[in-house]
Amino acid sequence: MSTLNDVVTALPMADPKSWDQAPTSPPGMDTIMPQWVGWAKYFAIGGGILGIIACGIMMMVGRRNRSHLAAEGANGLLWVLGGLSVVTLAAGVVPSIVT
């Protein structure tokens, strides 16, 4: 039994500090992953701009005798701003949770 204990303690997994390593990227992903994140941010910004424009148009068109459309535009504006907030916070929140 003591031989088994010696083998287990000699393994690198036995040290709790060995599990807390800094994140490293797989080979070849050093330039690809930041590019993908940049593309995602670019499309999120474009979608946010189009979403705010669409909400504004809905509010303008719904001003006269279409109050339901104006209310949908105002409600959509909150969703667009909420989505943009989540996208903005993603780069800061995810690494702080994982590390």
N, C-alpha and C positions, 0 to 999 in steps of 0.2 A: 504494500500500500504506500509506503514512503517513496518508492521508486516512481509510482504514478504521480504522486504529489510533486516530486522533483521535475518530472517531465512537463506537467501542467504549468508550474511556475516559471519554467524556462521559455515557454511560448511567448511570443510578443503580444498575444491577445490578453495575457494575464495582467499586464500593466494597464490600469485604467486610463493613464495618460496617452497610451497609444491609440485610443479610440477618438481622441479629440485632436484631429489634425486639421490644418488649414486647408480650405478647399483648393484643389488644383484642377486645371482643365485637362481633359483627355488630349492626346497628341493630335495636332491639327485643328483644334477647336479654339485656339487663342484668338484668331482673327474672325472666325465665322460667327461665334456666339454674340460678340458685341455688335456685329453687323445685323444679325437677326433682331436683337433688342432695339437697335436703331430703327429698323424697318417697322417694327411693331409700334414704336412711339410715333413715327411719321404717319402711319395709317390712323392711329388713335387721334392725333391732332387734326388730321383731315376729316375724320368722322365727326369729331367734336364741332369743328367749324360748320360742317354741313348740317349737323343736328341743331345747332343754335339758329342757323339761318332758317331751317324748316320750321322750327318753333315760332320764330318771329313772323314768318309768313302766315302760319296758322292763326296767330294772334291778330294780325292785321286783317286777314280775310274774315275772321270770325267776329269782328267788332260790330258789324251791323246785322242784326237778326239771326246770327249764328253763334250765340254765346257758348254753345257746347264746344264748338271748334276752337274758340278762343281759350276756353278752360283747358282743353286738351293740349293746346300749345303751351300754356303756362305750366301745366303738369309735366309735359315733356321736357321743358327747360330744366326742371329740377332733376330729372333723370339723367339728362345729358351732363349737367354739372357734377352730379354724383359719380357718373362713370368716369369723367375726366379726373376727378379727385382720386378715384381708385387707381387709375393709370399712373397718376403723378406719384402717389405714395408707394407704388409697387417696388420701385428700385431701392427705396430706403427701408421698407418694412421687411421684405422677404430676406435679405441678407442678415438683418438683425435678429430675425427669428431663428434662422438656420445656424448661425454661428454663435 
